[in-house]
Amino acid sequence: LFYQSCFQMMTFITFLLVFTVVALLAQSATAAQLADHISAKFQDSTLAPVPLSTVSSTPELWDFLQHTLLTNLYADRELDPSSAIGEGSNTLRPLDRANRLLGSVQLRQARVAPNVGCQLSTLFEQFEVTCYAQYQAGFSEDTARFGRDNQFAHSDFGTAYSGNLATYSDGGYHVVLAQNTTEALTQLAQLRADGFLDQASRALFIDFNTWNSNTNEYAVNRIVFEMAPTGVVLPQFRSLVLQKGFVVIGGSGTMVEWVVFVGEVVLCFFILSYLAEEASELTVSRWSYVKDGWNIMDWCNLILLIVSFSYRANVYVQMTGTTLGEEEMSDPTAYTDLQGLAEAIEVSRLVNAFNALLIWAKVVKYIGFFPYIRMLVQTVESAARVFVVFLIVFACSFIGFTLAFNVGFGDQFWDSSTFARTAIFLARAFLGDAEVLLLYRAQPLFAGVLVLLFIVCIFCLMLNVFFAVMAHAFFEVAYERRQDQKLGKVQEEDWRQEMLLKTLAQGRDTVVKQLNIGPTLRRMAPGLYAKIFAPVPDRSSAVSTALVAEDARQGKRRRRRKSVASLTATDTDTEFSTSRSPGAESSQDCSGVIRAVEHMAGRLLGRIQAIGFEVTSEMREAYDVLLGLKVAVDVLSDRLDQIAEEQVNIFDA
């Protein structure tokens, strides 16, 4: 059992190290720099004539396309003379010295059908008025041709997108911008004249890919303009960086990329091994297995790992036989939709991020034999039931405040326009990251009272209740451990601690024996030698000693009588043996007599000391009892004085 548990711990440590190394090596600092650099071209006011954040209407959207998009994507820039692709090339048009446009720029529009999902008032029935509702995929989405000559047709090419106002399907009306700056400006002007964006437009997606020649990374970019039925335009920008190792096995062939790939393969074998182990334990233990929270965490960990690697494997399968940029090199107008691949890699990364938290939290399961860590775990387990009740009360209070803020300010502020946004707003307020002054300016009295109640109930009351629950659980665990130590009881987890300590001791002895460092350390540092090589006390002997002491306290009188009787019998036997052989004294050696006397004196002194220890222990216990009685008498005396005083006051009244 010792070696099996040690093997399980070493296996988990290996799995933990492999996962951590793979997760860290898969990250790239240059990826974040590349995403920020591309984003700044469209959002920084010093680089963008019309910054993305300033777009709030359709005319401003057209200005952004003409002055910011074309300026940053199509403007000719000076290149390094040693660059492989010269200036003015039709393929891989340069954005700057390191980044190039991979293929063309694609515009995709999502539209809604007229008079679907909306109803006009009876007041306007006699007028020819058309209404356009909120976008709903499969319901109000429009797929019919439109335009001056119905030149814009719907197609299912693209990827779905979840925005602030709706979730858009993968279809839409596609337009590919021309490669020449002059032609692209003329094309945008023609699109505006043909009514490409009108009242039925609900979203415009601008997708383009860039390639960095220095880091061999691909930035998959998307600019989104959501158009609300109220006429407001909400802009967004997203840049997902694809590393070569995410889409091709081995990536560019560097050592780091191969280490990451081999590590992922090793993790797959770990997953299969842990799945078989957990399934075996589940079939054997069943209900007791489910009641263990660590087992639930193990399954969550395995499921998340399977989901993450499934996304990665799907990307590898999709890119089999495909070379990024090959089609764009031969056809500058080609566009390869990498949005789906980039989103899959992003989901895999986010799942791994949450999984890293669970995996490192499982370390507590294997180092729980440390006293303080075990006490912490027991505190959490003791507070679990009360904590669940606390969460229910907290959730009810939080939902009430969320509903109140949503109803009170939903028609005035975007952050409180829906129940979900209001919940996020209050969560930010809980962390001190929300601007509640805007609410106060809109409704001074109502906002002031509501914010005050939120602070009192959530900050002052709920947080202190949470601290009280944890403090009470910690006090109970500490008290139970002290009682167990007094009675000599063994905790259920102590076998694991003893097992690991013995295993470590065996490993230490093996290393010391092989290296022969004991004598040298004893000669050079005797104090350190005593601390390292001190014998580990046996927990079973300590428990046995405590149990014997408990029995001794309970049967002290019986043992005392037996002790006196034994002494009397010894003296009688000595006198009898002396009187029976009077002539033997002369034949005995004086040294033997002295040793016998010393032996008897030692036994007598030992018994006297034992009786003295028992008497001292009983006196201390009696003293403690008397102190408790004294405290109780003092309390009763004070209470009687209060009652007497109250009775006197009653009679006087």
C-alpha positions in Angstrom: 0.0 0.0 0.0 2.9 2.3 0.8 4.6 1.9 -2.6 1.2 2.1 -4.4 0.3 5.4 -2.9 3.8 6.7 -3.4 3.5 5.6 -7.1 0.2 7.4 -7.5 1.7 10.6 -6.1 4.7 10.5 -8.3 2.5 9.8 -11.3 0.4 12.9 -10.5 3.5 15.0 -10.0 4.8 13.9 -13.5 1.4 14.7 -15.0 1.3 18.1 -13.3 4.8 19.0 -14.5 4.1 17.8 -18.1 0.8 19.8 -18.2 2.5 22.9 -16.8 5.4 22.8 -19.2 3.2 22.3 -22.2 0.9 25.1 -21.1 3.7 27.5 -20.6 5.6 26.7 -23.8 2.5 27.0 -25.8 2.2 30.6 -24.8 3.8 33.4 -26.9 4.5 36.9 -25.8 4.8 38.0 -29.4 1.2 36.9 -30.0 -0.2 39.4 -27.5 2.1 42.1 -29.0 0.9 41.3 -32.5 -2.8 41.5 -31.5 -2.3 44.8 -29.8 -0.3 46.2 -32.7 -3.1 45.3 -35.2 -5.8 46.6 -32.9 -4.0 50.0 -32.5 -4.2 50.6 -36.2 -8.0 50.9 -36.0 -8.5 52.1 -32.4 -5.7 54.4 -31.6 -6.5 58.0 -32.5 -2.9 58.7 -33.6 -3.0 56.0 -36.2 -6.7 55.9 -37.2 -8.3 59.0 -38.8 -11.6 57.8 -37.6 -11.1 55.6 -34.5 -13.3 52.6 -34.1 -14.7 53.6 -30.8 -16.1 56.9 -32.2 -18.4 55.1 -34.7 -22.0 55.2 -33.5 -24.0 55.7 -36.7 -24.1 54.4 -40.3 -22.5 57.6 -41.9 -19.6 57.4 -39.4 -19.3 53.7 -40.4 -18.8 54.6 -44.0 -16.2 57.2 -43.0 -14.4 54.6 -41.0 -14.3 52.2 -44.0 -13.0 54.9 -46.4 -10.5 56.7 -44.2 -9.3 54.2 -41.6 -9.7 50.7 -43.0 -8.3 51.5 -46.5 -5.6 53.8 -45.1 -4.2 51.1 -42.7 -4.6 48.1 -44.9 -4.0 49.4 -48.4 -1.6 52.3 -48.0 1.8 51.7 -49.6 4.6 51.6 -47.0 8.4 51.6 -47.3 9.8 48.1 -46.9 13.2 46.7 -46.0 15.2 46.3 -49.2 16.2 42.8 -48.1 12.6 41.7 -47.9 11.7 38.6 -50.0 8.6 40.3 -51.4 9.3 43.6 -53.0 7.3 46.8 -52.8 4.3 47.0 -55.0 3.7 43.3 -55.1 0.1 42.2 -55.6 0.5 39.4 -53.1 1.0 39.8 -49.4 0.5 43.5 -49.4 2.5 45.1 -46.6 0.8 46.8 -43.6 4.2 47.8 -42.2 7.7 46.4 -42.1 6.8 43.1 -40.4 3.1 42.4 -41.1 1.5 41.7 -44.5 -2.1 41.3 -45.6 -2.8 37.6 -46.3 -5.3 37.6 -49.2 -8.2 39.9 -49.5 -10.6 41.7 -47.2 -14.2 40.3 -46.9 -17.3 42.2 -46.0 -20.3 40.2 -44.7 -23.7 41.6 -43.8 -26.5 40.1 -41.7 -30.0 41.5 -42.4 -33.5 41.0 -41.2 -36.7 40.6 -43.2 -39.3 43.5 -43.3 -42.3 43.2 -41.0 -41.1 40.0 -39.4 -41.1 39.9 -35.6 -42.5 43.4 -35.3 -46.0 44.8 -35.5 -47.1 48.4 -36.3 -49.6 50.3 -34.3 -53.2 50.5 -35.6 -52.6 54.3 -35.8 -50.3 53.7 -38.8 -52.2 51.0 -40.6 -53.3 53.4 -43.4 -49.7 54.4 -44.1 -47.2 52.3 -45.9 -44.6 52.0 -43.1 -42.1 49.1 -42.9 -40.7 47.9 -39.6 -37.5 45.9 -39.0 -37.2 43.9 -35.8 -34.2 42.6 -33.8 -32.0 40.0 -35.5 -32.9 36.4 -34.7 -31.2 33.6 -36.6 -33.6 31.4 -38.5 -36.6 33.7 -37.7 -36.2 37.3 -38.7 -33.0 36.7 -40.7 -33.4 37.7 -44.3 -31.9 35.6 -47.2 -33.6 37.3 -50.2 -31.7 39.3 -52.8 -31.6 43.1 -52.4 -29.9 46.1 -53.9 -30.6 48.4 -56.8 -30.5 45.5 -59.3 -30.8 42.7 -56.7 -27.0 42.2 -57.1 -26.5 41.2 -53.5 -27.2 37.5 -52.9 -27.1 35.5 -49.7 -24.6 32.6 -49.1 -23.9 30.3 -46.2 -20.1 30.9 -46.3 -18.7 32.2 -43.0 -18.7 31.6 -39.2 -21.2 32.3 -36.5 -20.7 35.1 -34.1 -22.1 36.0 -30.7 -22.3 39.7 -30.2 -23.8 42.1 -27.7 -27.2 42.3 -29.4 -27.7 38.9 -30.9 -26.0 35.7 -32.1 -25.5 35.8 -35.9 -25.5 32.8 -38.1 -22.7 31.8 -40.5 -24.4 33.1 -43.6 -24.7 36.6 -45.0 -24.2 38.8 -48.0 -20.5 38.8 -49.0 -18.4 41.4 -50.8 -14.7 41.1 -51.4 -12.8 44.4 -51.6 -10.5 45.1 -54.5 -6.7 45.0 -54.1 -6.0 48.4 -55.5 -6.6 51.4 -53.2 -8.3 53.5 -55.9 -10.5 50.6 -57.0 -11.4 49.8 -53.3 -12.5 53.5 -52.8 -14.6 53.4 -55.9 -16.1 50.0 -54.8 -17.1 51.4 -51.3 -18.6 54.5 -52.9 -20.7 52.2 -55.2 -21.8 50.0 -52.3 -23.0 53.1 -50.5 -24.9 54.3 -53.5 -26.5 50.9 -54.0 -27.8 50.9 -50.4 -25.6 48.1 -49.2 -26.3 49.3 -45.6 -29.9 50.3 -44.9 -32.6 49.9 -42.2 -32.6 46.1 -42.6 -28.9 45.8 -41.8 -28.1 44.4 -38.4 -24.4 43.6 -38.5 -21.4 44.2 -40.8 -18.4 41.9 -40.4 -15.0 42.9 -41.9 -12.7 39.9 -41.9 -9.1 39.9 -42.9 -5.9 37.9 -42.1 -2.4 39.1 -41.6 0.9 37.3 -41.5 4.0 38.3 -39.5 7.1 37.3 -41.4 9.4 37.5 -38.3 7.5 35.3 -35.9 5.6 33.2 -38.5 2.3 34.0 -36.8 -1.1 34.6 -38.3 -3.5 37.3 -36.9 -7.1 36.4 -37.7 -8.9 39.8 -37.4 -12.6 40.7 -37.4 -14.2 44.1 -37.1 -17.9 44.0 -36.2 -20.5 46.7 -36.4 -23.8 45.7 -34.7 -26.8 47.9 -35.7 -29.6 48.1 -33.2 -33.2 48.6 -34.3 -32.9 52.0 -32.6 -30.2 53.1 -35.1 -27.2 52.9 -32.8 -24.1 51.2 -34.1 -21.9 49.2 -31.6 -18.4 48.6 -32.9 -16.1 45.8 -31.8 -12.6 44.5 -32.8 -11.2 41.1 -32.3 -7.7 39.7 -33.2 -6.9 36.0 -32.6 -3.3 35.0 -33.2 -2.6 31.6 -34.7 0.8 30.1 -34.1 2.1 27.6 -36.6 2.2 24.8 -34.0 -1.5 25.1 -33.4 -2.5 24.2 -36.9 0.4 22.0 -38.1 2.0 19.1 -36.2 5.4 20.3 -35.2 4.8 23.8 -36.4 7.8 25.3 -38.0 10.0 22.5 -36.7 11.5 24.3 -33.7 12.5 22.4 -30.6 9.8 24.2 -28.5 7.0 23.3 -30.9 8.1 19.6 -31.0 8.3 19.5 -27.2 4.8 20.9 -27.0 3.5 18.3 -29.4 5.2 15.4 -27.7 3.9 16.7 -24.3 0.4 16.8 -25.6 0.7 13.2 -26.8 2.0 12.2 -23.3 -1.0 14.0 -21.7 -3.3 12.0 -23.9 -1.8 8.8 -22.5 -2.3 10.2 -19.0 -5.9 10.9 -19.7 -6.6 7.4 -20.9 -4.9 6.0 -17.8 -6.8 8.2 -15.4 -10.1 7.4 -17.2 -9.5 3.7 -16.7 -8.6 4.2 -13.1 -11.5 6.4 -12.2 -14.0 4.1 -14.1 -12.6 1.1 -12.1 -13.0 2.9 -8.8 -16.5 4.0 -9.7 -17.6 0.4 -10.5 -16.2 -0.9 -7.2 -17.1 1.8 -4.7 -20.2 3.3 -6.5 -22.1 5.6 -4.0 -19.1 6.1 -1.7 -17.0 7.1 -4.7 -19.6 9.7 -5.7 -19.7 11.2 -2.2 -16.0 12.0 -2.3 -15.5 15.6 -3.7 -12.0 14.8 -4.9 -13.5 12.2 -7.3 -15.9 14.8 -8.7 -13.0 17.1 -9.3 -11.1 14.4 -11.0 -13.9 13.8 -13.5 -14.3 17.5 -14.2 -10.6 17.7 -14.8 -10.7 14.8 -17.2 -13.7 16.0 -19.1 -12.2 19.5 -19.6 -9.0 17.9 -20.8 -10.9 15.8 -23.3 -12.8 18.9 -24.6 -9.6 20.9 -25.0 -7.7 18.1 -26.9 -10.8 17.5 -29.0 -10.7 21.1 -30.3 -7.0 20.8 -31.0 -7.4 17.5 -32.8 -10.2 18.9 -34.9 -8.0 21.8 -36.0 -5.2 19.3 -37.0 -7.7 17.3 -39.0 -9.1 20.3 -40.8 -5.7 21.6 -41.8 -4.5 18.2 -43.0 -3.2 18.6 -46.6 -3.7 22.4 -46.4 -0.9 25.0 -46.4 -1.6 28.4 -45.0 -1.1 31.2 -47.5 -0.6 28.9 -50.5 -3.9 30.0 -52.2 -3.3 33.7 -51.4 0.1 33.6 -53.0 -1.3 32.4 -56.3 -4.5 34.5 -56.1 -4.4 37.8 -54.3 -8.2 38.1 -54.3 -8.6 34.8 -52.4 -9.8 34.8 -48.9 -9.3 31.8 -46.5 -11.8 31.9 -43.6 -9.6 31.1 -40.5 -12.2 32.4 -38.0 -13.4 28.9 -37.1 -9.9 27.6 -36.5 -8.9 30.6 -34.4 -12.1 30.3 -32.3 -11.5 26.6 -31.8 -7.9 27.3 -30.6 -9.2 30.1 -28.4 -11.8 27.8 -26.8 -9.2 25.2 -26.2 -6.9 27.7 -24.5 -9.7 29.0 -22.3 -10.7 25.5 -21.2 -7.0 24.7 -20.4 -6.8 28.0 -18.4 -9.7 26.8 -16.2 -8.3 23.3 -16.1 -5.0 24.5 -14.8 -6.8 25.9 -11.8 -8.4 22.5 -11.1 -5.2 20.5 -11.6 -3.1 22.7 -9.2 -6.0 22.6 -6.7 -5.7 18.8 -6.7 -2.2 19.1 -5.3 -3.9 19.6 -1.9 -5.3 16.1 -2.2 -1.8 14.7 -2.2 -0.1 17.0 0.3 -3.0 16.8 2.8 -1.0 14.8 5.3 0.6 18.1 6.4 -1.1 19.1 9.7 -2.0 22.7 8.7 -3.2 21.8 5.2 -5.3 19.0 6.6 -6.8 21.4 9.1 -7.6 23.8 6.2 -9.3 21.0 4.2 -11.3 19.9 7.3 -12.3 23.5 7.9 -13.7 23.8 4.3 -15.5 20.4 4.7 -17.0 21.4 8.1 -18.3 24.7 6.6 -19.7 23.1 3.5 -23.3 22.6 4.6 -23.5 26.0 6.2 -21.8 27.5 3.2 -24.4 26.1 0.9 -27.1 27.7 2.9 -25.2 30.9 2.9 -24.8 30.8 -0.9 -28.6 30.3 -1.2 -29.3 33.4 1.0 -26.6 35.4 -0.9 -28.0 34.3 -4.3 -31.6 35.4 -3.2 -30.3 38.8 -2.1 -28.2 39.3 -5.2 -31.0 38.3 -7.5 -33.3 40.8 -5.7 -30.8 43.6 -6.1 -30.2 42.7 -9.7 -33.9 42.8 -10.5 -34.3 46.1 -8.7 -31.5 47.8 -10.6 -32.7 46.3 -13.9 -36.2 47.6 -13.4 -35.2 50.9 -12.0 -32.4 51.8 -14.5 -32.9 49.4 -17.4 -34.3 52.1 -19.7 -31.6 54.6 -19.0 -28.2 52.7 -18.9 -26.8 50.1 -21.2 -25.1 48.2 -18.3 -28.5 47.6 -16.7 -30.6 47.1 -19.8 -30.9 43.4 -19.3 -30.9 41.1 -16.3 -27.5 39.5 -17.3 -25.8 42.9 -17.8 -27.2 44.2 -14.5 -25.8 41.1 -12.7 -22.4 41.7 -14.2 -22.6 45.4 -13.3 -23.4 44.6 -9.7 -20.6 42.0 -9.6 -18.2 44.7 -10.8 -19.6 47.1 -8.2 -18.9 44.4 -5.6 -15.2 44.5 -6.7 -15.3 48.3 -6.9 -15.0 48.5 -10.7 -18.4 50.1 -11.6 -19.4 53.7 -11.8 -22.5 54.0 -9.6 -22.3 57.8 -9.7 -24.1 57.7 -13.0 -27.1 56.0 -11.4 -27.2 58.6 -8.6 -27.2 61.4 -11.2 -30.1 59.9 -13.0 -32.2 59.1 -9.9 -30.7 60.7 -6.8 -33.2 59.5 -4.1 -33.9 56.0 -5.5 -30.3 55.3 -6.5 -29.0 56.5 -3.1 -31.4 54.3 -1.1 -30.7 51.3 -3.4 -27.0 51.6 -3.3 -27.0 52.1 0.4 -29.0 48.9 0.9 -26.7 47.0 -1.5 -23.7 48.1 0.5 -25.3 47.3 3.9 -26.7 43.9 2.8 -23.9 42.6 0.6 -20.7 44.2 2.0 -21.5 44.6 5.7 -23.9 41.7 6.3 -23.1 38.9 3.9 -19.3 39.2 4.0 -19.3 39.2 7.8 -21.6 36.2 7.8 -19.2 34.4 5.5 -16.2 35.2 7.7 -18.2 34.0 10.7 -19.1 30.7 9.0 -15.4 30.1 8.2 -14.2 31.2 11.7 -16.8 28.9 13.4 -15.8 25.9 11.2 -12.1 26.5 11.9 -12.7 26.7 15.7 -14.7 23.5 15.6 -12.0 21.7 13.7 -9.2 23.0 16.0 -11.2 21.9 19.1 -11.9 18.4 17.8 -8.2 18.0 17.0 -7.2 19.0 20.5 -9.8 16.6 22.0 -8.5 13.8 19.7 -4.9 14.5 20.7 -5.9 14.3 24.4 -7.7 11.0 24.0 -5.0 9.6 21.6 -7.4 9.0 18.7 -6.1 8.5 15.2 -7.5 10.5 12.4 -8.8 8.7 9.3 -6.1 10.3 7.1 -3.2 9.5 9.5 -2.4 6.3 7.7 -1.5 8.4 4.6 0.8 10.6 6.7 2.5 7.6 8.3 2.7 5.9 4.9 4.4 8.9 3.2 6.7 9.5 6.2 7.8 5.9 6.1 8.3 5.9 2.4 10.3 9.1 2.5 12.4 7.6 5.4 13.0 4.5 3.3 14.1 6.6 0.3 16.3 8.7 2.5 18.0 5.6 4.0 18.5 4.2 0.5 20.2 7.4 -0.7 22.3 7.7 2.4 23.4 4.1 2.1 24.3 4.5 -1.5 26.1 7.9 -1.0 27.5 7.0 2.4 27.1 10.6 3.7 26.0 9.6 7.2 29.5 9.3 8.9 30.8 12.4 7.1 27.7 14.5 8.1 27.9 13.2 11.7 31.6 14.2 11.9 31.2 17.6 10.3 27.7 18.7 11.5 26.5 16.6 14.4 23.5 18.8 15.1 22.2 18.6 11.5 22.9 14.9 11.6 20.7 14.5 14.7 17.9 16.4 13.2 17.9 14.5 9.8 18.6 11.0 11.1 16.5 11.1 14.2 14.2 8.1 14.5 10.6 8.7 13.5 8.4 8.0 16.4 5.8 5.3 15.8 2.3 6.6 16.0 0.9 3.3 17.1 3.1 3.2 20.2 2.1 6.8 21.0 -1.5 5.9 20.7 -1.0 2.8 22.9 0.7 4.9 25.6 -2.1 7.4 25.6 -4.7 4.6 25.9 -2.7 3.0 28.8 -2.6 6.3 30.5 -6.3 6.7 30.2 -6.9 3.2 31.7 -4.5 4.1 34.5 -6.5 7.1 35.4 -9.7 5.2 35.5 -8.4 2.2 37.6 -6.0 4.1 39.9 -7.4 2.7 43.2 -7.3 -0.9 42.0 -3.7 -0.6 40.9 -2.8 1.2 44.1 -4.2 -1.7 46.2 -2.3 -4.2 44.0 0.9 -2.2 44.5 0.6 -2.3 48.3 -0.2 -6.0 48.3 2.7 -6.7 46.1 5.1 -4.9 48.4 3.8 -6.8 51.4 4.1 -10.1 49.7 7.7 -9.3 48.7 8.7 -8.5 52.2 7.0 -11.7 53.5 8.8 -13.8 51.0 12.1 -12.2 51.9 11.6 -12.8 55.7 10.5 -16.4 55.0 13.5 -17.2 52.9 15.8 -15.7 55.6 14.3 -17.7 58.4 14.3 -20.9 56.4 18.0 -20.8 55.8 19.7 -19.0 58.6 23.1 -20.4 57.8 23.1 -19.2 54.2 24.0 -15.6 55.2 27.5 -16.5 55.9 27.9 -18.1 52.5 26.4 -15.3 50.5 28.6 -12.7 49.1 28.2 -9.1 50.4 28.0 -7.8 46.9 25.0 -9.9 46.1 23.2 -8.7 49.2 23.9 -5.1 48.2 22.6 -5.7 44.7 19.4 -7.3 46.0 18.8 -4.4 48.4 19.4 -1.9 45.6 17.0 -3.8 43.4 14.3 -3.8 46.1 14.9 -0.1 46.8 14.7 0.7 43.1 11.4 -1.1 42.7 10.0 0.6 45.8 11.1 4.0 44.6 9.6 3.4 41.2 6.3 2.4 42.7 6.3 5.4 45.0 7.1 7.7 42.0 4.3 6.2 40.0 1.8 6.7 42.9 3.1 10.2 43.2 2.5 10.9 39.6 -1.0 9.6 39.8 -1.7 11.6 43.0 -0.4 14.8 41.3 -2.5 14.2 38.2 -5.6 13.6 40.3 -4.9 16.7 42.3 -4.5 18.8 39.2 -7.8 17.4 37.8 -9.5 18.1 41.2 -8.0 21.6 41.1 -9.5 22.2 37.6 -12.9 20.9 38.8 -12.8 23.2 41.8 -11.9 26.1 39.6 -14.9 25.3 37.4 -17.1 25.0 40.4 -15.8 28.3 41.7 -16.6 30.0 38.4 -20.1 28.5 38.5 -20.7 29.5 42.1 -19.6 33.1 41.3 -22.0 33.2 38.3 -24.8 31.8 40.4 -24.0 34.3 43.2 -24.1 37.2 40.8 -27.3 36.0 39.4 -28.9 35.6 42.9 -27.8 39.2 43.7 -29.4 40.4 40.5 -32.7 38.5 41.3 -32.7 39.9 44.8 -32.1 43.4 43.6 -34.9 43.0 41.1 -37.3 41.7 43.7 -36.5 44.6 46.0 -37.1 47.1 43.2 -40.4 45.4 42.5 -41.6 45.5 46.2 -40.4 49.2 46.4 -42.5 50.0 43.3 
